[in-house]
Amino acid sequence: MNSDSSREFGNATHGQDNSSGSAFTALTVIQSVFLALMMIVAAVANSFVCRFILAHRSLRTITNSFIFNLAATDFLLSVLCMPFALVSAIMGIWVFGKVMCVLTGFVLSVLCIASILTLVLVAVDRYLAICRPLKYCAIVTHKKCVIMLVYIWLQAIICAILPLVGWGRGYKFVEEECICRPEFGKPSVDNGYTVFLFIACFVGPFSIISFTYISILCAARKQFRRVHHVHLTVAANKDVRQSTSQLNAYEGADNGNDTMVIAQTPENTFIADEITSATNTSRVRRFFGPKAVPKRRRQKARGVKMLWIIVLVFLICWSPYFVFIFYSSINQRNFSKSVKGPTMLLTFLNSALNPFLYGFLNGTFRSRLREFIAQKFLFCKFKDNEEARVHHIT
């Protein structure tokens, strides 16, 4: 398709009141610069996460397979969709033709939905690891992991392909958002596709994420209170991993409670490793004895803060976009570019923040990153410390 027909298509989809988009306004410059920075950060950071997981065997866990899927999805979003949005933000119109508009809109929908559903899967995985630790290894298996990942992509593809098969109004270029996406409307116009997408891709996922992380916070708070009031004793052997003794925790003799015995076995050691990997918390080398209580308190505070940050980031990045779409579709009201543009940028910002929230804040990822930088750029061999285990007493 030549440039003239592309411009005609762009002008037709924008509406009669669209400008040519040749003048660079302050909003256009800010939007373009911000979009370019997010595209670079998302591409580089997510590619690093994928590279580390594939390169290091210690990172190839079930939990990290979900992180890898999230990073791969966000990386594809940054290289397949953001460049088209950047050009459209600069030009003010869609210059790639109708076929590319439909194709990029479809790919954008698939990747965004897959990214959101993967965040839900990570939240559920963490919930099972913390709140159901004894059943975690039986519930979350490699086979079920593959099934869940396949389901995510199938649901994303089905939701994105519905406008192309008659449910909805197809894909169009939206100048205020600088992207091609499904055309939304009243339920009587698009047969309820907008309501379905709003519930299936935002309300449902956000409800699950909120429930799982709030449950984790409640379980962590209950667990910390229990640990804080229990005195743990260990055998004289300083090396806990090589010790064959059991850990005895005694309540005060005056309160009349029974003695609680916690044994360190290969099974609960493995579970502890999986839980630590799932929660992305820092690992401490010694957690037994009264001296470790302040350290556990600080660690709990960091973990609680991170969980709140994860929930708030998802809410801030996705709720404005979905709420504006739902409100404008139901009430047939069109918002200006200064309002709708930032909502689109926030959705792209989520792809740039995910590798830091779910990848680089993990202690293992940080150690591998330091090792990579030392070997590749400082030309020295980085000696990594042995990973310590964090046991969650339930």
C-alpha positions in Angstrom: 0.0 0.0 0.0 1.5 3.4 -1.0 1.9 6.4 1.3 -1.2 8.2 -0.1 -3.6 5.3 0.6 -2.0 4.9 4.1 -2.6 8.6 4.9 -6.2 8.2 3.6 -6.7 5.2 5.9 -5.2 7.1 8.8 -7.4 10.2 8.3 -10.5 8.0 7.8 -9.9 6.2 11.1 -9.1 9.3 13.1 -12.3 11.2 12.2 -12.9 14.4 10.4 -11.4 16.6 13.1 -7.9 15.1 13.0 -4.9 17.2 12.3 -2.2 16.1 9.9 0.1 15.3 12.8 3.1 17.1 11.2 3.5 19.7 14.0 5.4 18.6 17.0 3.6 19.8 20.1 5.0 19.6 23.6 2.7 16.7 24.4 3.9 14.8 21.3 7.6 15.3 22.3 7.0 14.2 25.9 5.0 11.2 24.8 7.5 10.2 22.2 10.6 10.5 24.5 8.8 8.6 27.3 7.7 5.9 24.9 11.2 5.5 23.5 12.8 5.2 26.9 10.2 2.6 28.0 10.8 0.7 24.8 14.6 0.6 25.4 14.3 -0.3 29.1 11.7 -3.0 28.5 13.7 -4.6 25.7 17.0 -4.6 27.5 15.8 -5.5 31.0 13.5 -8.3 29.8 16.1 -9.8 27.5 18.5 -9.9 30.5 16.0 -11.8 32.6 15.4 -14.3 29.8 19.1 -14.7 29.2 19.9 -15.3 32.9 17.2 -17.9 33.3 18.3 -19.8 30.2 22.0 -19.5 31.0 22.0 -20.6 34.7 20.7 -24.0 35.7 20.0 -22.8 39.2 17.3 -20.4 37.9 15.4 -23.0 35.9 12.7 -23.6 38.4 8.9 -23.8 38.0 8.4 -20.4 39.4 11.1 -18.9 37.2 9.4 -20.4 34.2 6.5 -18.1 34.8 8.9 -15.2 35.2 10.5 -16.2 31.9 7.1 -16.2 30.2 6.4 -12.8 31.6 9.8 -11.4 30.5 9.5 -12.9 27.0 6.0 -11.5 26.6 7.1 -8.0 27.7 10.2 -8.2 25.4 8.0 -9.1 22.4 5.7 -6.2 23.3 8.7 -3.8 23.4 10.1 -4.9 20.0 6.9 -5.7 18.0 4.4 -3.1 19.2 6.1 -0.2 20.8 8.0 0.9 17.7 4.8 1.2 15.7 3.3 3.3 18.6 6.4 5.5 18.7 6.2 6.2 15.0 2.5 6.9 15.2 3.1 9.3 18.2 5.6 11.2 16.2 3.7 11.3 12.9 0.2 11.7 14.4 -1.3 9.3 12.0 -1.0 5.6 11.1 1.3 5.2 8.1 1.7 1.4 7.8 -1.6 0.5 6.1 -4.8 -1.2 7.2 -3.4 -4.7 7.1 -0.6 -3.8 9.5 -3.0 -2.0 11.7 -5.1 -5.1 12.2 -2.0 -7.3 12.6 -0.2 -5.1 15.1 -3.5 -4.5 17.0 -4.0 -8.3 17.2 -0.4 -8.9 18.4 -0.7 -6.0 20.9 -3.9 -7.5 22.4 -2.4 -11.0 22.6 0.8 -9.8 24.3 -1.0 -7.5 26.8 -3.5 -10.1 27.8 -0.8 -12.8 28.1 1.3 -10.4 30.3 -1.7 -9.7 32.6 -2.6 -13.4 32.9 1.0 -14.3 33.6 1.0 -11.8 36.5 -2.0 -13.7 37.8 -0.2 -17.0 37.4 2.8 -15.7 39.4 0.5 -14.4 42.1 -1.2 -17.8 42.4 2.1 -19.6 42.4 3.3 -17.4 45.3 0.0 -17.9 47.2 0.4 -21.7 47.0 4.0 -21.6 48.0 3.3 -19.5 51.1 -0.2 -20.5 52.2 -0.1 -24.1 51.1 3.6 -25.0 51.4 3.1 -28.7 52.2 1.0 -29.2 49.1 2.9 -26.9 46.8 5.2 -29.5 45.3 2.2 -31.8 44.6 0.0 -29.1 43.1 2.6 -27.2 41.1 4.3 -29.7 38.9 6.2 -29.4 35.6 3.2 -30.8 33.6 0.7 -28.5 35.2 3.1 -25.6 34.6 3.1 -26.3 30.9 -0.7 -26.6 30.9 -1.1 -23.3 32.6 1.2 -21.5 30.3 -0.5 -23.0 27.2 -3.9 -21.9 28.7 -2.6 -18.4 29.1 -1.6 -18.1 25.5 -4.8 -19.7 24.2 -7.0 -17.4 26.2 -5.0 -14.4 25.0 -5.3 -15.5 21.4 -9.0 -16.2 21.7 -9.8 -12.8 23.3 -7.8 -11.0 20.6 -9.2 -12.9 17.7 -12.9 -12.4 18.7 -13.1 -8.9 17.0 -11.9 -10.5 13.8 -14.6 -13.2 13.7 -17.6 -11.0 14.3 -17.7 -10.4 18.0 -16.9 -6.7 18.4 -16.2 -4.1 15.8 -12.8 -5.0 14.5 -9.5 -3.2 14.9 -8.9 0.5 14.3 -6.2 3.1 14.8 -6.8 5.4 17.8 -4.9 8.7 17.4 -5.2 9.7 21.1 -3.5 6.4 22.1 -1.2 6.1 19.1 -2.0 2.4 18.7 -4.3 0.1 16.8 -6.7 -1.8 19.1 -10.2 -3.3 19.1 -12.9 -0.7 18.6 -15.1 -0.6 21.7 -18.7 0.5 22.0 -21.9 0.0 23.9 -23.0 -3.6 24.6 -25.8 -3.2 22.0 -23.3 -2.2 19.4 -20.4 -4.6 20.0 -22.5 -7.5 21.5 -21.0 -7.1 24.9 -17.3 -7.6 23.8 -16.2 -4.5 25.8 -17.8 -5.7 29.0 -16.4 -9.2 28.5 -12.9 -7.9 27.9 -13.1 -5.5 30.9 -14.1 -8.4 33.2 -11.9 -11.1 31.8 -8.7 -9.1 31.4 -8.9 -6.6 34.2 -11.6 -7.1 36.9 -11.0 -10.9 37.2 -7.1 -10.7 37.1 -7.0 -7.8 39.6 -9.4 -9.6 41.9 -7.2 -12.7 41.9 -4.0 -10.8 42.4 -5.5 -8.8 45.2 -6.8 -11.9 47.0 -3.6 -13.9 46.7 -1.3 -11.1 47.9 -3.6 -10.1 50.7 -3.7 -13.7 51.8 0.1 -13.9 51.6 0.3 -10.8 53.8 -2.1 -12.3 56.4 -0.2 -15.6 56.4 3.1 -13.8 56.8 1.9 -11.7 59.6 0.5 -14.8 61.4 3.7 -16.7 60.8 5.9 -13.9 62.1 3.9 -13.7 65.3 4.2 -17.4 65.8 8.0 -17.3 65.1 8.5 -14.3 67.3 7.1 -16.1 70.3 8.8 -19.4 69.8 12.4 -20.0 70.9 14.3 -22.3 68.5 17.2 -24.4 69.6 19.7 -26.3 67.4 22.2 -29.0 68.2 25.8 -27.9 68.9 26.9 -28.5 65.3 27.4 -25.1 63.7 26.7 -26.3 60.2 23.0 -26.7 60.1 22.9 -28.3 56.6 25.2 -31.2 57.8 23.6 -31.6 61.1 21.2 -34.5 61.6 19.7 -33.1 64.8 16.2 -31.8 65.0 15.2 -28.2 65.8 13.2 -28.0 69.0 11.1 -25.0 69.7 9.8 -24.6 73.3 7.1 -22.3 74.5 7.7 -21.0 78.1 7.0 -23.6 80.7 4.5 -21.3 82.4 2.1 -21.1 79.5 1.5 -24.9 79.4 1.8 -25.2 75.6 3.1 -28.4 74.1 6.6 -28.7 72.6 6.7 -28.0 68.9 9.3 -30.0 67.0 10.4 -28.9 63.5 12.7 -31.3 61.7 15.0 -30.3 58.9 14.4 -32.8 56.1 15.3 -32.9 52.4 11.6 -32.4 51.7 11.0 -29.2 53.7 14.4 -27.9 52.7 13.3 -28.2 49.0 10.0 -26.5 49.9 11.8 -23.7 51.6 14.0 -23.1 48.5 10.9 -23.0 46.3 9.1 -20.6 48.7 12.1 -18.3 48.8 12.3 -18.3 45.0 8.6 -17.6 44.7 8.5 -14.7 47.1 11.6 -13.0 45.7 12.8 -12.2 49.3 16.4 -11.8 50.3 18.0 -14.8 51.9 19.7 -14.8 55.3 22.5 -17.2 56.3 21.4 -17.8 59.9 17.8 -17.5 61.1 17.9 -19.7 64.3 18.0 -18.2 67.7 17.0 -15.0 69.4 19.5 -12.8 67.5 17.8 -13.6 64.2 14.4 -12.1 65.3 15.3 -8.5 64.4 16.7 -9.6 61.1 13.5 -11.6 60.3 11.5 -8.5 61.3 13.3 -6.4 58.8 13.0 -9.1 56.2 9.2 -9.3 56.8 8.9 -5.5 56.4 10.7 -5.6 53.1 8.5 -8.5 51.9 5.3 -6.7 52.9 6.4 -3.5 51.2 7.3 -5.4 48.0 3.8 -7.1 47.9 2.1 -3.8 48.3 4.3 -2.3 45.5 3.4 -5.2 43.2 -0.3 -4.7 43.7 -0.1 -0.9 43.4 2.0 -1.1 40.2 -0.6 -3.3 38.5 -3.4 -1.1 39.6 -1.8 2.1 38.6 -0.6 0.8 35.2 -3.7 -1.0 34.0 -6.8 0.5 35.8 -6.7 4.0 34.1 -6.7 2.4 30.7 -9.4 -0.1 31.3 -11.6 2.3 33.2 -11.4 5.0 30.6 -12.1 2.5 27.8 -15.1 1.0 29.7 -16.5 4.5 30.7 -16.0 6.0 27.2 -17.5 3.0 25.5 -20.6 2.8 27.7 -21.3 6.6 27.7 -20.0 7.2 24.1 -17.6 9.9 25.2 -14.3 10.5 23.6 -11.4 11.9 25.8 -8.6 14.1 24.5 -5.1 12.9 23.8 -3.8 14.6 26.9 -6.0 12.2 28.9 -5.9 8.9 26.9 -2.3 9.2 25.9 -0.9 8.8 29.5 -3.1 5.8 30.1 -1.6 4.0 27.1 1.9 4.9 28.3 1.2 3.4 31.7 0.3 0.1 30.2 3.7 0.1 28.4 5.4 1.2 31.6 4.2 -2.0 33.2 6.3 -4.0 30.8 9.4 -1.9 31.7 8.8 -2.4 35.5 8.0 -6.1 35.5 11.6 -7.3 35.0 12.6 -5.3 38.1 9.7 -6.3 40.3 9.8 -10.0 39.4 13.4 -10.5 38.3 16.2 -8.2 39.5 14.8 -7.9 43.0 15.3 -11.6 43.4 18.5 -12.3 45.3 19.7 -15.0 42.9 19.1 -12.7 39.9 21.1 -10.0 41.6 24.0 -12.3 42.3 24.0 -13.6 38.7 23.9 -10.0 37.4 26.9 -9.0 39.5 28.8 -12.1 38.3 27.9 -11.3 34.7 29.0 -7.6 35.0 32.3 -8.7 36.8 33.2 -11.2 34.1 32.1 -9.3 31.0 33.0 -5.7 31.9 35.5 -5.8 34.8 37.4 -8.9 33.5 37.5 -10.5 36.9 36.1 -13.6 38.3 33.2 -13.0 40.7 33.0 -15.3 43.6 29.4 -15.8 44.5 28.4 -16.5 48.1 26.6 -19.7 48.8 22.9 -19.3 48.9 21.3 -19.5 52.2 17.9 -21.0 52.9 14.9 -19.4 54.5 12.5 -21.8 56.2 9.0 -20.7 56.8 7.6 -22.2 59.9 3.9 -23.1 59.5 
